[in-house]
Amino acid sequence: MRFGTSPGPNLLAIVPPYDIWGPPAGAAALLAYMKAAGCDELGFLDLRLLAPDVTSPTYRVMGAFGESFVLDVPDLPLVLAMLEQFRRGGDLLDLPDAVVERYGLERGLNTLHLRAWLHRVDGLLASVFAQLPDLRFIGFSVWTSNLLTTMLAAAHLKRRSRPPFIVAGGPQVSQSVASAKLGLKAGLFDAVAVGEGEQTLHDLYSGFSWTRGGVAEPVGGTLTWDADQGAFHSAERPLLKIKELPLPDFDEMHLPAYSIGGKRVVTYQLSRGCTDKCSFCSEWVFWRRFRLSTVDKALDEVEALQRRWGAERILFTDSLLNGGMNRLQAFAEGLLSRGIRIDWSGYMRAQIDPETARLLRRSGCVWVFIGVESLDDDTLILMNKRMSERQNLAAVQAFLDAGVRVKVGLIPGFPGDTRERFTHTVSRLRRMQATSSGLAVSHEAFVVLPGQPIYTDLERYGLRPVPWADDVIALAPELADISSQVWCRVEGANQGMDRVGEYRLSLSLTGPERPADDATADHRERVTPYDLEITPLGGGVWLGRTVSTHGHFVGAILTDEERAWFAAQAAPLDGRPLPLDQDPALRTWLEGVLAQHDLFVGLGGPVVGAMRFRRVAPLEASASVSVGPLTVARRLGETLWLANLCTGASASVGVEGELALAILQGRALPVDAAAVALAEQGLLVYTALPEAC
């Protein structure tokens, strides 16, 4: 029995897929701002935790024959076909075979896997929303990778007799006007928050009326659609002062699920915006201009992050962490003078000297990403990097010598770059790797996307835009005025096989001792529906995880005998065409094993509940805990085993202990040292948080 609470009728949410690399910074900032303004009514639901992580299964930026696809609405045929089905009231994923097959072939996508994955996400959304019948207000965070699935989620909700008010925000709908307009005109989004969203969300939520079904007055920072007038309306909003923003709030987040290397991770910002405007970058669109916090505020808040949530590592999400070098140096010195011990990492430009690198390392810096992009001065000028080969190499070496791990960004296929220049870049980095194991490389092929300076100046860079085919635009005729303005791909300078070749050269910098960058990883789930991923828990006990046809994690705590039985059955079926829960014998076996669990997540759908977290030290009577919705439990002999299906974390407790007895008997759980330890592992969640630290 679980005692978890519902996330509530008013939510911020994230739909997969988008890589999980830390707790969502945007949602934490929005929740904090709302609470500081007196609104404590918003919950948070990260659906990515319910299913396997995957990168971008619905599109590729590089085609099967080297095409350079534009990252505006890269899966436009799928988006338009789904939106047309929504308009007609049909099956949302009844996508036309001819268009989907051609789309898949051009991008090297297996459309059988693509359709199966989309149906799993659709099943996940349906089963999650079925447990949230009273949703009234929901705000979705949207990136390029989850635009289609966020629209799919909105379509599910807008088909209700009393649909919620839906706000879309985030990088994709801020940079891609077409994405925002498609969602608005199709009736999926009621408003789009453009750029930083704290005050915009507050005003939308404050003006929202459940009985009226909308907001009465125009809200700054939004884009909306007036169906009666047939027009879009936008309203500007002044930028916020970062020094006045509250501490990000992670109370509603399942922080143990975002740990890295066994360390509790939080996200934080010292600044917003960037001092530069590189020709290939669109991030400036979101933050608009560079703004700094104060050193004392940042230091106080780092201490608060440690007290409240037990932060052991900070992922700085600043676009440019060393945009104010004096401020960063003062921050590092402040960490040292206050005795704050915490690991941290961030994104920086190649503007660092050895002394500063050593200071940053002493203060806790363990990893930096440096946007080197090229080691050719002429190419760097084209990129408007305001850096030279010498400066790039000096900065990378300074960090490496200081003991900081470095990941450098390269852009294979940048227009105006050449094979010879890129070969020089790769050769120089390879020589550096020969003397340092702390240097890794990110391989992101050049793409055109809205918001880049290049996007509005393609001819200068030798690029020609190619529109989508007429039959793609015709998939949703009523949206053709928007979709016809979206480019499919570009041709021209350093594209095609030159871009492919440079990309392959960059991959040569990744060897067996340096795992492949995310950009080169398989675009399918790490845990699949076609197998059981089995990991040892100890003492002859195992955790087996798979994915249901409803798209969510299903897992079982297994004995040695059960593991051996599955291995014997699975051996002849390697590469089996059926998911486990569609194979009659394996489904029957799995259901039988699950029935022996005291708590399990069934094949029919995930368990949905709030997953709150707060560091509890010392123990406080105000706190209460429950078994988390991602936790499974099974009694084996005199031991109760627990495991988290998202993270794989596990623990065992004696069945005669008070905590185990409460779980087995379905009673309220005691908040004792054992319960706190299990909450730290993500096996229990807080239903009532302790008082603020």
Secondary structure in CASP SS format (residue, H / E / C, confidence):
PFRMAT SS
TARGET T0000
AUTHOR 0000-0000-0000
METHOD secondary structure of the structure
MODEL  1
M C 1.00
R C 1.00
F C 1.00
G C 1.00
T C 1.00
S C 1.00
P C 1.00
G C 1.00
P C 1.00
N E 1.00
L E 1.00
L E 1.00
A E 1.00
I E 1.00
V C 1.00
P C 1.00
P C 1.00
Y C 1.00
D C 1.00
I C 1.00
W C 1.00
G C 1.00
P C 1.00
P C 1.00
A H 1.00
G H 1.00
A H 1.00
A H 1.00
A H 1.00
L H 1.00
L H 1.00
A H 1.00
Y H 1.00
M H 1.00
K H 1.00
A H 1.00
A C 1.00
G C 1.00
C C 1.00
D C 1.00
E C 1.00
L C 1.00
G E 1.00
F E 1.00
L E 1.00
D E 1.00
L H 1.00
R H 1.00
L H 1.00
L H 1.00
A C 1.00
P C 1.00
D C 1.00
V C 1.00
T C 1.00
S C 1.00
P C 1.00
T C 1.00
Y C 1.00
R C 1.00
V C 1.00
M E 1.00
G C 1.00
A C 1.00
F C 1.00
G C 1.00
E C 1.00
S E 1.00
F E 1.00
V C 1.00
L C 1.00
D C 1.00
V C 1.00
P C 1.00
D C 1.00
L H 1.00
P H 1.00
L H 1.00
V H 1.00
L H 1.00
A H 1.00
M H 1.00
L H 1.00
E H 1.00
Q H 1.00
F H 1.00
R H 1.00
R H 1.00
G C 1.00
G C 1.00
D C 1.00
L C 1.00
L C 1.00
D C 1.00
L C 1.00
P C 1.00
D H 1.00
A H 1.00
V H 1.00
V H 1.00
E H 1.00
R H 1.00
Y H 1.00
G H 1.00
L H 1.00
E H 1.00
R H 1.00
G C 1.00
L C 1.00
N C 1.00
T H 1.00
L H 1.00
H H 1.00
L H 1.00
R H 1.00
A H 1.00
W H 1.00
L H 1.00
H H 1.00
R H 1.00
V H 1.00
D H 1.00
G H 1.00
L H 1.00
L H 1.00
A H 1.00
S H 1.00
V H 1.00
F H 1.00
A H 1.00
Q C 1.00
L C 1.00
P C 1.00
D C 1.00
L C 1.00
R C 1.00
F E 1.00
I E 1.00
G E 1.00
F E 1.00
S E 1.00
V C 1.00
W C 1.00
T C 1.00
S C 1.00
N C 1.00
L H 1.00
L H 1.00
T H 1.00
T H 1.00
M H 1.00
L H 1.00
A H 1.00
A H 1.00
A H 1.00
H H 1.00
L H 1.00
K H 1.00
R C 1.00
R C 1.00
S C 1.00
R C 1.00
P C 1.00
P C 1.00
F E 1.00
I E 1.00
V E 1.00
A E 1.00
G E 1.00
G C 1.00
P H 1.00
Q H 1.00
V H 1.00
S H 1.00
Q H 1.00
S C 1.00
V H 1.00
A H 1.00
S H 1.00
A H 1.00
K H 1.00
L H 1.00
G H 1.00
L H 1.00
K H 1.00
A C 1.00
G C 1.00
L C 1.00
F C 1.00
D C 1.00
A E 1.00
V E 1.00
A E 1.00
V C 1.00
G C 1.00
E C 1.00
G C 1.00
E H 1.00
Q H 1.00
T H 1.00
L H 1.00
H H 1.00
D H 1.00
L H 1.00
Y H 1.00
S H 1.00
G H 1.00
F E 1.00
S E 1.00
W C 1.00
T C 1.00
R C 1.00
G C 1.00
G E 1.00
V E 1.00
A C 1.00
E C 1.00
P C 1.00
V C 1.00
G C 1.00
G C 1.00
T E 1.00
L E 1.00
T E 1.00
W E 1.00
D E 1.00
A C 1.00
D C 1.00
Q C 1.00
G C 1.00
A E 1.00
F E 1.00
H E 1.00
S E 1.00
A E 1.00
E C 1.00
R C 1.00
P C 1.00
L C 1.00
L C 1.00
K C 1.00
I H 1.00
K H 1.00
E H 1.00
L C 1.00
P C 1.00
L C 1.00
P C 1.00
D C 1.00
F C 1.00
D C 1.00
E C 1.00
M C 1.00
H C 1.00
L H 1.00
P H 1.00
A H 1.00
Y H 1.00
S C 1.00
I E 1.00
G C 1.00
G C 1.00
K E 1.00
R C 1.00
V E 1.00
V E 1.00
T E 1.00
Y E 1.00
Q C 1.00
L C 1.00
S E 1.00
R E 1.00
G C 1.00
C C 1.00
T C 1.00
D C 1.00
K C 1.00
C C 1.00
S C 1.00
F C 1.00
C C 1.00
S C 1.00
E C 1.00
W H 1.00
V H 1.00
F H 1.00
W H 1.00
R C 1.00
R C 1.00
F C 1.00
R E 1.00
L E 1.00
S C 1.00
T C 1.00
V H 1.00
D H 1.00
K H 1.00
A H 1.00
L H 1.00
D H 1.00
E H 1.00
V H 1.00
E H 1.00
A H 1.00
L H 1.00
Q H 1.00
R H 1.00
R H 1.00
W H 1.00
G C 1.00
A C 1.00
E C 1.00
R E 1.00
I E 1.00
L E 1.00
F E 1.00
T C 1.00
D C 1.00
S C 1.00
L C 1.00
L C 1.00
N C 1.00
G C 1.00
G C 1.00
M H 1.00
N H 1.00
R H 1.00
L H 1.00
Q H 1.00
A H 1.00
F H 1.00
A H 1.00
E H 1.00
G H 1.00
L H 1.00
L H 1.00
S H 1.00
R C 1.00
G C 1.00
I C 1.00
R C 1.00
I C 1.00
D E 1.00
W E 1.00
S E 1.00
G E 1.00
Y E 1.00
M E 1.00
R C 1.00
A C 1.00
Q C 1.00
I C 1.00
D C 1.00
P H 1.00
E H 1.00
T H 1.00
A H 1.00
R H 1.00
L H 1.00
L H 1.00
R H 1.00
R H 1.00
S C 1.00
G C 1.00
C E 1.00
V E 1.00
W E 1.00
V E 1.00
F E 1.00
I E 1.00
G E 1.00
V E 1.00
E E 1.00
S C 1.00
L C 1.00
D C 1.00
D H 1.00
D H 1.00
T H 1.00
L H 1.00
I H 1.00
L H 1.00
M C 1.00
N C 1.00
K C 1.00
R C 1.00
M C 1.00
S C 1.00
E H 1.00
R H 1.00
Q H 1.00
N H 1.00
L H 1.00
A H 1.00
A H 1.00
V H 1.00
Q H 1.00
A H 1.00
F H 1.00
L H 1.00
D H 1.00
A H 1.00
G C 1.00
V C 1.00
R E 1.00
V E 1.00
K E 1.00
V E 1.00
G E 1.00
L E 1.00
I C 1.00
P C 1.00
G C 1.00
F C 1.00
P C 1.00
G C 1.00
D C 1.00
T C 1.00
R H 1.00
E H 1.00
R H 1.00
F H 1.00
T H 1.00
H H 1.00
T H 1.00
V H 1.00
S H 1.00
R H 1.00
L H 1.00
R H 1.00
R H 1.00
M H 1.00
Q H 1.00
A H 1.00
T H 1.00
S C 1.00
S C 1.00
G C 1.00
L E 1.00
A E 1.00
V E 1.00
S E 1.00
H E 1.00
E C 1.00
A C 1.00
F C 1.00
V C 1.00
V C 1.00
L C 1.00
P C 1.00
G C 1.00
Q C 1.00
P C 1.00
I H 1.00
Y H 1.00
T H 1.00
D C 1.00
L C 1.00
E H 1.00
R H 1.00
Y H 1.00
G C 1.00
L E 1.00
R E 1.00
P E 1.00
V E 1.00
P E 1.00
W C 1.00
A C 1.00
D H 1.00
D H 1.00
V H 1.00
I H 1.00
A C 1.00
L C 1.00
A C 1.00
P H 1.00
E H 1.00
L H 1.00
A H 1.00
D H 1.00
I H 1.00
S H 1.00
S C 1.00
Q C 1.00
V C 1.00
W E 1.00
C E 1.00
R E 1.00
V E 1.00
E E 1.00
G E 1.00
A C 1.00
N C 1.00
Q C 1.00
G C 1.00
M H 1.00
D H 1.00
R H 1.00
V H 1.00
G H 1.00
E H 1.00
Y H 1.00
R H 1.00
L H 1.00
S H 1.00
L H 1.00
S C 1.00
L C 1.00
T C 1.00
G C 1.00
P C 1.00
E C 1.00
R C 1.00
P C 1.00
A C 1.00
D C 1.00
D H 1.00
A H 1.00
T H 1.00
A C 1.00
D C 1.00
H C 1.00
R C 1.00
E C 1.00
R C 1.00
V C 1.00
T C 1.00
P C 1.00
Y C 1.00
D C 1.00
L C 1.00
E E 1.00
I E 1.00
T E 1.00
P E 1.00
L E 1.00
G E 1.00
G C 1.00
G C 1.00
V E 1.00
W E 1.00
L E 1.00
G E 1.00
R E 1.00
T E 1.00
V E 1.00
S C 1.00
T C 1.00
H C 1.00
G C 1.00
H C 1.00
F E 1.00
V E 1.00
G E 1.00
A E 1.00
I E 1.00
L E 1.00
T E 1.00
D H 1.00
E H 1.00
E H 1.00
R H 1.00
A H 1.00
W H 1.00
F H 1.00
A H 1.00
A H 1.00
Q H 1.00
A H 1.00
A H 1.00
P H 1.00
L H 1.00
D C 1.00
G C 1.00
R C 1.00
P C 1.00
L C 1.00
P C 1.00
L H 1.00
D H 1.00
Q H 1.00
D C 1.00
P H 1.00
A H 1.00
L H 1.00
R H 1.00
T H 1.00
W H 1.00
L H 1.00
E H 1.00
G H 1.00
V H 1.00
L H 1.00
A H 1.00
Q C 1.00
H C 1.00
D C 1.00
L E 1.00
F C 1.00
V C 1.00
G C 1.00
L C 1.00
G C 1.00
G C 1.00
P C 1.00
V C 1.00
V C 1.00
G C 1.00
A C 1.00
M C 1.00
R E 1.00
F C 1.00
R C 1.00
R C 1.00
V C 1.00
A C 1.00
P C 1.00
L C 1.00
E C 1.00
A C 1.00
S C 1.00
A C 1.00
S E 1.00
V E 1.00
S E 1.00
V E 1.00
G C 1.00
P C 1.00
L C 1.00
T E 1.00
V E 1.00
A E 1.00
R E 1.00
R E 1.00
L E 1.00
G C 1.00
E C 1.00
T E 1.00
L E 1.00
W E 1.00
L E 1.00
A E 1.00
N E 1.00
L C 1.00
C C 1.00
T C 1.00
G C 1.00
A C 1.00
S E 1.00
A E 1.00
S E 1.00
V E 1.00
G E 1.00
V C 1.00
E C 1.00
G C 1.00
E H 1.00
L H 1.00
A H 1.00
L H 1.00
A H 1.00
I H 1.00
L H 1.00
Q H 1.00
G C 1.00
R C 1.00
A C 1.00
L C 1.00
P C 1.00
V C 1.00
D C 1.00
A H 1.00
A H 1.00
A H 1.00
V H 1.00
A H 1.00
L H 1.00
A H 1.00
E H 1.00
Q C 1.00
G C 1.00
L C 1.00
L E 1.00
V E 1.00
Y E 1.00
T E 1.00
A E 1.00
L C 1.00
P C 1.00
E C 1.00
A C 1.00
C C 1.00
END
